[in-house]
Every structure is written in C-alpha cells, then in structure tokens.
Amino acid sequence: MSRRIKRANPKPRARDERKEGRPHQARSAQKAGPRPGGKPGAKPQRFAGERAERRAPEPAPAKPVEALLPTKVQTVTVTADENNMRVDRFLEARFPGLSFSHIQRVVRKGELRVDGKRVDSKDRLEEGQSVRIPPLKLDAPKVPGALSEAAQKTLAALKDMTIFEDDDVLVLNKPAGLAVQGGSGMTRHIDQMLEVMRDAKGQKPRLVHRIDRETSGCLLIAKTRFAASHLTGAFRSRSARKVYWALVPGLPKPKQGRISTFLAKEEGEDDTIMRIAQHGDEGASHAVTYYAVVETAGNKLTWVSLKPVTGRTHQLRAHMAHIGHPIIGDPKYFNIENWELPGGLQNRLHLLARRIVIPHPRGGVIDATAPLPPHMQQSWNLIGLDATRFDPIENAPEE
C-alpha cells in the first residue's frame, strides 16, 4: 500500500522518465502523440517511441492515477445490518479497498473513534453508534470479472430452485439428493453453490437451518448479516413454523397426535442414527412432533403432515419409525420386516419440507411452499392422492 501511495502523483524529471521503463514511456507516448508539422528529428518523442517499440511491443496497461482514492474525514452510523460486527470487519465491509495494515494503523493510532472514544479492532459495534473515520487511501474497487461457465450454470441452478427472494432472504426448493452442507467426499452442495452469489463486499448468503440430503423442499437462506441474525433468532425462539409431508405404510392411530421423546445419536461403524433415549441419557435431547393424517390409500399407505416443534437431527424420520409408521424409502429408519414397496413407487425418501412460515427480518411474514418432488408426485398420482386437499396440521398446536 505504501509504495502505491508514493506513486499516486509522480513528478519525475524528464531524464528519470526514460529510465523508469515501459509503463511510463507508453503513457508519455500515448499522451504526447505525433505533432502535426513537428520536426522529424524531435528526439524526445521519437526516442521514447523507438524505445517503447523495441523494449515492449505490447506494453502492459499502466495503473491509472485515480486507482488510489483518497477519502475525507467522515462520520457514519452503524446500521442494523452491521450490529455486533467487529471494528475491523466493519471497515473491511465499508471499504473493500482498505488493506489490513491500514485498518490496524488507523485503529491503533486512535484516528478512528466510536461515539468519540478510542476502540480496539476486535471491539464490536452496536446499531446506532457513531463512527468517525479518518482520511483513507483506497484501491479502486475491482470490477468483477465475468462468471465462468461452471459458475453461470450454478447460478442458473440456484435461480431455478428459488421460491422466494428479496434483498434479505432467499428460499430455495432444494431437490432430493443434494446436500445442504459438505461432508466426507462431498463436492457439490448448497453451501458451496452459494459462493457464486457473493456480493460486491464479498458477503456470501448464509444457511440458517438445514434439511437432510434426501429430503426435498423449503430451505431458508439469509442474504445479509442482519437477516441471518433475525432468522436464526426466530428458529431459536420457535417462532418459525415448518410443515412436512410424508408417505408412510399403514394408518396411524389416532389420526392426529403428538410424539414426544428424547433422542440421542448412536454412532455405528458406517453411519450415525438417532435412537429413542431416556431423560438423563448422555447426549439425549427432547423432541416434539405433531402429526395429522391427510389422506389414505386403502389403509395401505397414508399421507401424513408433520409439524416439528423442535429441530433435532432426523427427528421426523425417527419419530415416525417410533410409532410404527416409518417413512417410505427411508434407508436408515424403515424397520418393517418383509414389507414390499407397492409397484411403481420409487424406493426414495418420501419426505418433503412442504412449507415454512417465519417473521421477515424487516416486518411482515415469509410464507413459502414447495411442490412435491418428481418421485413423490409420481407416487401421489399412482395411488390417487389429491395434493390440493386441506392440510389438517393447520389445527395442530404451535408448542
């Protein structure tokens, strides 16, 4: 940074210009240009042109003087989106062309003040605070290059999945088989795909919850820090409402009910599952699910709607297996011996994150619904279920 600052407004002598090399000569020749009626033996112009041609037939473009952008003293207010940000991260976000060393220097010298007081670079800011920012010299913002062909395809895939989007929130209809986050040997997943959506400040959309790899449907994503804070808070306070659809064997009785158990992880040689546990067991967490029968197909297969109150790993899958009606196509929890899959149905997990209702970070409500994925739509068609039927889970309690 310091070297670039020194070169911002160079005033070299004419003799030094010839010694500095290609970039300055190329600049000088371009600026001067041929003079009409000039003497053919005018040495400065001809000499510079000859040297430039001989040394660099294709000179590298010179860095424009305005690449270093000085700023004036300014006072800014911390926004809601910047609440709880560290001072150094705040400066990085506000001024992408500011180097790390420059940030540390202005903070260390006390040139940056928050509500009139000195701060440390790791101190956190609060919404509404006044930040005095000293004069800075910034690199000109880089013009984002064109996305690669692979990145364009990824962006198009995300757009195809989009159910709802605004400046703060994105809701995707995640397809079955696509993981939300990476794991062992995982090369493609939603979190990795979101890299192509980084904004001009380098911020990437953030996951605020997860659904299983083989589960399709609504996946909520925060596009800003402000939204991430509010949405995760909504999940924590259980003000978010989620509805799932599943296909199970048999007919659950009663037709509407509440499943309340403790769940704990059980590590196997090849996999991890959730087992029903007792209160007080190591690692056991309380889990509550409401269910309701929507429609049946000859008491052989039942479409159930599920409302999880808590958000434990594999909660719905473990709970439905616990009451004797595991979800069709579940490779981990389907435990009915000698049960045969009806002809025409695919042996894939029949579980859909159908709907999510959650307060919007800036007011109002987000209410997004995902359609049946192709393999579930095929099953609904084959056994004659009507996807437009009223969902009785609407009447289930919220806690």
N, C-alpha and C positions, 0 to 999 in steps of 0.2 A: 504493500500500500504506500509506504513512504517513498519508494522510488518512483511510483506513478505520479504521486503528488508533485514531486520536484519537476517532473517533465510536463506538467499541465500547461504551462505557458512559457515555453523555451524561448530564449532570446540569444542564440549563439551568434558568434561572429561569422562573417562570410567564409573565412578560412576554415573554421571548425565545421561549417556545414558540409564542406567537401570531404572531411574526414569521418563524419558520423556514419556514412554508409548509405545503403539503398533507400530505406524508407524516407529519409528527409530529402534526398535528391529527387526521388519520384514525386514527392509532394511539391518541391520547388519547381520542377519542370512542368508539372501539371498546372500549377498556379500561374507561372510566368507565361507559358505558351509561346508560340512563334510571333514575333512582332512584325507586322506588315512593313515592308520597306526597310527593315533592320539590316545592318551590315552583316554579310555572310560570315565575317570573321569575328563576330561578337563572342568573345571567349567564355564568359560565364554561362551563357545559355547553351552554346554548342558543346562546351566541355562537360557540363552537367548531363546533357542528353547523351553524349557518347559514353560517358562513364556508366550511366544508368543502363544503357543498352548492352554494354559489354559485361557488366557485373551481374545484371539481373534482368534477363529478357522478360520475365513475368514477376515483377516486384510484388511482395506481399502488401496488402492494403494497410495503410498507416492507421494507427489508432487515433480517432478524432479527438480534438482538444476537449470537446464537450463530454467525453466519456467519464470525466471526473466532475461530478455535480456537487457544488458546494451548497449548503443549506444555511439558513439563518436561524437565530435562536427562536424556538417555538415552544408553546405550551399546549399540551394536548390532554384530553380527558380519557381515562381508562373506560372502555366500553364494556357492556355486559359480556361480549364475546371474549374479552381479554381478562375477565375476572379470574383471579388466582394464578395468573401467569407470572413466571419469574421475570425479573427485570431484564436479564439478558435475552430471554426468549421474546419478550415484548419488543425489544429493539430490533431483533432479527426479523420479526414478523412485520414491523412497521417499515424497516429499511433493509430490504433484501441485499442491497449492495454494500452493506456495512460489514467490515471484517471483524473477526472475533477479537483480535488485538485492539482494534479501535474501541469496541464496546467496553472491554476491560479497562482501557485507559480513561475513558470519559467517566466511568463509574468510580474508578479508584481515585481520581483527582477531585471527585465531588462536583464535577461540572453538570452532572445530571442530578436533579432534585425531584423528590416526590413529596408533594404538599410542603415544599420549602425545606425539606430535610435530606441529608445525605442517606444513601442506601447502599446495600451490597448487591452484587449482580445476582445473587441467589435469593434475595428477598422477593416475596410475592406481592403482587399488586391487587388492589380491590377496585371494583367498579365505582366510578365517580371520582377517583383520586386524580389530582392534577400533577402532570409530569412535565418538568422543564427540561427541554432537550437542547444541548448546546449546538453551535455550528458543527456540521459534519461534512465530510467529503466522501461522496459515494461513487461507486462504479455505476455507470449507466446500466439500467436494467437490461438483462439479456432478453432478446426476442426469442420466444420459444420456437424451437425447430419443429418441422413437420413430424407428425407421429409416424413411426414405422408402419409397415403394412400389418405386422402382427398386432401392434398396439391399436391400430384402427379397427381391426377385427374384434379385439377385446372390447373396445369402447362400443362398437355396434352391438355386441352380445349383451352388454350391460343395458343398453338402451332398449333392446328387445325384452329384457326382463322387467323393465321399470313399470310399476303400477302407479306410483305417485312420486312427484318430485317438486321441490321448491328450493329456495336459497339455503335452507337449513336442513332439510330432511329428504331422504331417499328411501322408498320402499320397493324392494325387488320381489319378484316372483321366482324364487330360487328353484331351479329344476332338480328333480331327484337325481342323485348320483354325483352332484357337485358339492364338494366340501366347502364349509364356511371358512375354516382356517386350515393351515398346513399341518402336516404330520409326517410321520416316517414315510419317505418315498413319495410324498405328495408334491406335485409340481404345479398343479393348477387348482386354484381355489378362489373364493370370492375376495378374501383379503388381499391376495396377490393381484387380482384383476383390478382392484380399486386404485392401484398405482397409476393407471392411465388417467385418473380423474384428479390428480394433484392440481391445485390452483396456482395462480401467479406467485403466491407467497410460499409455495411448497407444501401446503397442507393437504393431506390425503383424507378422504372420508373415513369415518371410524365406525367399526362394528359396535353396537350397543347391546346385542344379545346374540345367541346362536341357536340354530336348529340342526338336527342330525343330518349327516350326509345324505342318507336315503329318504329323508323327509323333504317334500316339496312345499312351496308356499311362501307366505309373507316373511320377509327378512327386513328389519328396520335398521337403517344406517344414518348416522349423523354426518352432515357435511361441514359443520363448524364446531369449534370448541364449545361455544355457547350451547348449541343443540345437544352435543354429547353429554354435557353436564346435566341438563334438564331431563333428557330422556333416560339416562341411567338412574337418575333420582326417581323418576316415575316408576321404573321397574323395581327399585329398592323399596319404595313405599307401597307397592302393589296397586298403583292407580292405573296401570296398564292392563287391559283385558285382552286375552288371547283365546281364540276358538279354533279347535282342530276337528277335522273329520277323519273317521277311520272305518274300515270294514273288518268285522270280526265274525268268527263262527258262532252259531247258536244264538240264543236270545237272552241277553242279560236280564235278571230279575232282582229287584224291581226295575221298571223301565227307566226310572230316574233315580240316581243315588249319589252318594258321596263316598269316596275312597280316601281313607286316612291311615297312613302307615309311616314307619320310619324306613329310610333307605340308606344302604351303605354300599360302598364299592367293594367288589370282590375280584381280586386280581387272579387271572388264570394264566396258564402257560402262554397262550396265544392271544388272549383277549381279556377285556375287563367288562364285567356286567354289574348291574345294580341288584342287590338282593334285599329281600324284606328283612328288616332288622328290628331289634327291640330298643325301647327307650334306654339310653345309657350305654348302648354298644359303642365301641370305638368307631368314630367316623360317621355315626348314624345321624341323619338329618330328617326332620319331619317333612312329610309331603302330603299335599291335599289336592284331590282332583274331583270335580263334579262331572257326571256323565248323563247323557239322555239318549234314549232310542229315538231315532228319527223315522226309520222305515225298515221293514224286514222283507226277506225274500223266502217265504215258506218256512220260517223259523230255522232255516239252514244257515243263512247269512244275515247279518244285521249291520245297518249303517248307524253308527253312533257318533254323537257330537260330544266333544270333550272340552272342559274348561279347567286348565290347571291354575290353581291359586298360587302355588309355589313353583319354582323353576329348577327342579333337580334334574340331574343328568338322566336321560332315558325315563323320566318319570311316567309319562303316559304309557309307554310300552311295558314297563314293569308293573304298573298298576292294573292294566287290562289283563295281563297274564295272571296276576294275583287273584283276580275274581273269576278266573276260568275262561276268559274270552280274549286270548292273545290276538294281536293284530295280524291279519293275513299278510304273509310274505315276510314276517319278521324273522331274520336268521338267528337272532340272539334269544328271543323270549317266546317264540311259538313252541309250546310244550305239550300239544295234544298228540298222543301216540296213534299211529295208524290212521291219521286224518288225511284224506285225499283232497287236493285242490280241485274244485269244480273245473270241468273242461272249458277252455277259452280264457280263463283268468291267468294273468301273468304272476309268476312267483316273485313279486316285488313288494316292498313295503307299502301297504295301503294306508298311508298316513299323510294328511295334508294340513299344513298351517293355514287354515282357511281365512282367518280374519284377525286383524289387530286394531284395537281402539285405544288411543293414548292421547293425553293432552299435548297439544302442539306447544313447543317452547315459547312461541310468541303470542299465544292465545288461541282459543278455539280447540278443535279436536281433529286428530288424524283418524280416519276410519277407512282402512284399506282391506280389500277382499281379493283373494286369489282363486282362479278357476281350478277345477280338477285337472291334475296332470294326465297326459295321454293314457297311461296304463290304468288309472283309476276310472277315467271316463269310459274306457272300453269295458271295464267290469260293471259300471253302472248301467251301461247300455245292454250288456248281456243278461243281467239278472233283473232288468226292468225297474231300476230305482230312478226316481224323479228328483234331479238335483235342485229343482226350484221349490221343493217342499219347505214349509215353515220349520225353522230350527228351534226345537223346544228348549235348547240350552239357554236361550234368552231369559228364561224364567229362573235359571239357577242363581243361587246367592253369589255374591262377589267375594266372600271370605269364608 
